[in-house]
């Protein structure tokens, strides 16, 4: 038996390309979370449906419904093994949430500014 201490260890051969194998391993925590992703998607759609019942909700109800449908697409793609499309729909849903948070912060700052400015303006007008 030829033993060479300086020879690198044998690497098991995989049927997948090493980059694909690494991607599959990297996506396993996300794939294991498909149930939670689907739950969040369903709950978001239900919240959107309930939002339609109010006057203000009619204007914004499409946002949680859209977010929920994107999460459901993500879960379906991850279940089917189409990881790239799943990551695309997850990226869209995260971008949507980020944009909404920026809009909510802007509305909040505007509301605080108006709450401070309006009483001052009424005192000045007297």
C-alpha positions as CSV (number, residue, x, y, z in Angstrom):
1,X,0.0,0.0,0.0
2,X,1.4,3.4,-1.0
3,X,0.9,5.8,1.8
4,X,2.0,9.4,1.2
5,X,1.6,11.7,4.2
6,X,1.8,14.7,2.0
7,X,-1.0,13.7,-0.4
8,X,-4.2,15.6,0.2
9,X,-7.1,13.5,1.5
10,X,-9.5,12.0,-1.1
11,X,-12.6,14.1,-1.7
12,X,-15.8,12.2,-2.2
13,X,-17.2,12.8,-5.7
14,X,-20.7,14.3,-5.9
15,X,-23.1,14.2,-8.8
16,X,-23.6,17.9,-8.5
17,X,-21.2,20.7,-9.3
18,X,-19.4,21.9,-6.2
19,X,-21.0,25.3,-6.4
20,X,-24.5,23.8,-6.7
21,X,-23.8,21.5,-3.8
22,X,-22.7,24.4,-1.6
23,X,-25.8,26.4,-2.6
24,X,-28.1,23.4,-1.7
25,X,-26.4,23.2,1.7
26,X,-26.7,26.9,2.2
27,X,-30.4,26.9,1.4
28,X,-31.3,24.1,3.8
29,X,-32.2,26.4,6.7
30,X,-34.6,28.3,4.4
31,X,-36.0,25.1,3.0
32,X,-36.7,23.8,6.5
33,X,-38.6,27.1,7.2
34,X,-41.1,26.6,4.3
35,X,-43.9,25.9,6.8
36,X,-43.3,29.2,8.6
37,X,-43.0,31.1,5.3
38,X,-46.3,29.6,4.2
39,X,-47.9,30.4,7.6
40,X,-46.8,34.1,7.3
41,X,-48.1,34.2,3.8
42,X,-51.5,32.9,4.7
43,X,-51.7,35.2,7.8
44,X,-50.7,38.2,5.7
45,X,-53.4,37.4,3.1
46,X,-56.0,37.0,5.9
47,X,-55.0,40.4,7.4
48,X,-55.4,42.0,4.0
49,X,-58.9,40.5,3.7
50,X,-59.8,41.9,7.1
51,X,-58.3,45.3,6.2
52,X,-60.8,45.5,3.4
53,X,-63.6,45.7,6.0
54,X,-62.5,49.2,7.0
55,X,-62.7,52.4,5.0
56,X,-58.9,53.1,5.3
57,X,-58.2,49.5,4.7
58,X,-59.8,49.5,1.3
59,X,-57.0,51.7,0.1
60,X,-54.1,49.6,1.6
61,X,-55.5,46.1,1.7
62,X,-53.7,45.1,-1.5
63,X,-50.3,45.5,0.2
64,X,-50.6,42.6,2.8
65,X,-52.3,40.5,0.2
66,X,-49.5,41.1,-2.3
67,X,-46.9,40.4,0.4
68,X,-48.7,37.2,1.4
69,X,-48.9,36.0,-2.2
70,X,-45.1,36.6,-2.6
71,X,-44.4,34.6,0.5
72,X,-46.6,31.8,-0.8
73,X,-44.7,31.9,-4.1
74,X,-41.5,31.6,-2.2
75,X,-42.7,28.6,-0.2
76,X,-44.0,26.9,-3.4
77,X,-40.7,27.4,-5.2
78,X,-38.7,26.1,-2.3
79,X,-40.9,23.0,-2.1
80,X,-40.5,22.4,-5.9
81,X,-36.7,22.8,-5.8
82,X,-36.7,26.0,-7.9
83,X,-34.5,27.8,-5.5
84,X,-33.6,30.7,-7.7
85,X,-37.2,31.7,-8.3
86,X,-37.9,31.2,-4.6
87,X,-35.1,33.5,-3.7
88,X,-36.3,36.1,-6.3
89,X,-39.8,36.1,-4.8
90,X,-38.3,36.3,-1.2
91,X,-36.2,39.3,-2.3
92,X,-39.3,41.0,-3.8
93,X,-41.2,40.5,-0.5
94,X,-38.3,41.8,1.6
95,X,-37.9,44.8,-0.7
96,X,-41.7,45.5,-0.4
97,X,-41.5,45.3,3.4
98,X,-38.5,47.7,3.4
99,X,-40.2,50.3,1.2
100,X,-43.3,50.1,3.3
101,X,-41.3,50.6,6.5
102,X,-39.7,53.7,4.9
103,X,-43.2,55.0,4.0
104,X,-44.5,54.3,7.5
105,X,-41.6,56.1,9.1
106,X,-42.2,59.1,6.8
107,X,-45.9,59.2,7.6
108,X,-45.1,58.9,11.3
109,X,-42.6,61.8,11.2
110,X,-45.1,63.9,9.2
111,X,-47.8,63.2,11.8
112,X,-45.5,64.1,14.7
113,X,-44.5,67.3,12.9
114,X,-48.1,68.2,12.3
115,X,-49.1,67.4,15.9
116,X,-46.4,69.8,17.1
117,X,-46.9,72.5,14.4
118,X,-50.7,72.8,14.4
119,X,-51.1,73.8,18.0
120,X,-48.3,76.3,17.7
121,X,-49.8,77.8,14.6
122,X,-53.2,78.1,16.3
123,X,-51.6,79.9,19.2
124,X,-49.8,82.3,16.9
125,X,-53.0,83.0,15.0
126,X,-54.8,84.1,18.2
